[in-house]
């Protein structure tokens, strides 16, 4: 015997992180990138600063995709 069909689709796994938390983490990583760029005096300062900026942009992209995913679900 099959179980009854749910009214809403079931999501298996973790719930996505809140967009506010992801934006906060992104801003912190971007601040770390600025601090690294301004505080390091060697020629290698670009590498850690670019890595920190990249990580911050990845978290920012995650926040935007979470917001878009929630809007898409609510519009259906």
N, C-alpha and C positions, 0 to 999 in steps of 0.2 A: 504494500500500500504506500502511495506517495504522500509526502507531507503537503499541506495546503500551500498554495502560492502566496508569498508575502506581498503586501500592497506596495511597499517600497523596496527598491533593490537593496540587497544585503551587502555590506562592505566587510570583507574579511581582512583582519590585520589591524595595525595601529591607526588611530585617528591622526589626521595631519596636524602639524603644529599650528598654533594660532598665528595669524599674520602679524600681529603686534609684536609677539616675541621674536619672530624672524626679522622684522625690521629693526628691533633693538639690537639683535646680534649683528646685523649687517652694519649698522651705524658704529658699533664698537669696533668691528674689524676695519672699517674705513678710517676711524680715528687712529687705530694702531698703525695703519699705513702712513697717515700723515705724520705721526710722531716718529716713526722709523725714518721717513724721508728727511725730516728736519733735524733729527738728533744724530744720525750716523754721519761720520765725516769722511768715510772712505769712498772709493769708487764703487764698492759693492752695495752701496745703500739702495740702489735701484732694484736689485733683485728681491730683497725682503719686502720692500714697499710695494712692488708690483704683485707679489704673492698675496700680501695682506689685502690689497685692493681687489684682487681677483676673488678671494674667499668672500669678501664683503659683497661683491656683486652677485656671487652665487646665492648667498642668503637672501639678497634683495629679489633676485629672480624667483626664488622659492616662495617668498611672501606674495609677489604679484600673481604667481600661478595659483596659489591657494585662494586668493581673492577671486580670481577669474573662475576657478572651479566651483566655488560656492555660489557665485552669481549664476553660472550656467545651470546648477542644480536647482536653484530657487526659481528660475524662469520656466522650468519644465512643468 
